[in-house]
């Protein structure tokens, strides 16, 4: 298999690292406009499979020559570029997948479905952690029930050693964080699709030590496909981001001052308030740190004649051996796995569809476990509270 990775940032480089360890991958082509990122990757990875190209993802002419002959391409660039990359891959007959983006971006990619079907090419957005893994777990879980009342998705990346005043670090993309915190959030309430404001509906959520009581709040983040799929089938669907307590209030204050607005500061500069905030987030909260990913997907419904709750839970930590952060692992491993399934022709046909509608769930989850992403599964009688004040042990 020959696989292209477009973007050599934190996640793109982690995907390339993962692919180099897979025996069935013969060649990885990774491209980025920044030569420094490519050199740093080669300094960390000594593999004859890896080839790098300095190329801008916005230049289809050069990118086409790189992608020719590849089985699949993985978009690890700002989400706004993914529709353009999907279009290019479709024209070249190369399967495409990406890390996910906002709902409008996802729907723009899914609009390629008819043409992708006619060409037997797969275009699969939302293949990372969230959206991605949590979507697959949600759709897999509801299949066990006779009827489903609620699906609750809670996931977040947090520093292991939070430092005041923010108790927060930037995991990989300041722009993605601001999108999640400012764009409207689609949910299902009382069986109806509704829109709620981001950074609202705060709640406490509990995990085993050393985390204990965390907070979760509504954010957007590419779950439109789940809303569309589950509409009319379940009563409640919500998704919230997990952080150390107090983060939502801090961000409401900063954003309430207008620092995420795409408005120019004044006539003497091209910079917007949002540009400045992105730069300050990168400067003050970026850099390497040890983190953990907390994930809980809870499905409440009716099964075998009684109310039951299915809980998928994962706590993943920074990996000292590889130097990869938890968010790198939890995003890159699912994405690389889906890319290999596409490249290996494990999904016949073609089309544009989100990962949860395309990926063979059992094969996918088994592959994640083999690469160290361990997701516990537990059934409870009745309908449980997603906060789980009595934290569940992580069982495997």
ABEGO torsion letter per residue (X at the ends): XBBBBBEABAAAAAAAAAAAABAABABBBBBBABAAAAAAAAAABBBAABBBBBBBAABAAAAAAAABGBABBBBABBAAAAAAAAAAAAAAGBBBBBAEBBAAAAAAAAAAAAAAAAAGBBBBBGABAOBEAAAAAAAAAAAABABBABBBBBBBBBBABBBOAAGBBBAABAAAAAAAAABBBBBBBGGBBBBBBBGBGBBBBBBBOAAEBBBBBBBBGGAAAAAAAABGABABBBBBBBBBBGAAAAAAAAAAAGAABABBABAABABBAAAAAAAAAAAAABEBBBBBBBBBBBBBBBBGGBBBBBBBBBBBBBBAAAGBBAAAAAAAAAAAAAAAAAAAGABBEBEBBBAAAABBAAAAAAAAAAAGBBBBBBBBBEBBBAAGABBBBBBX
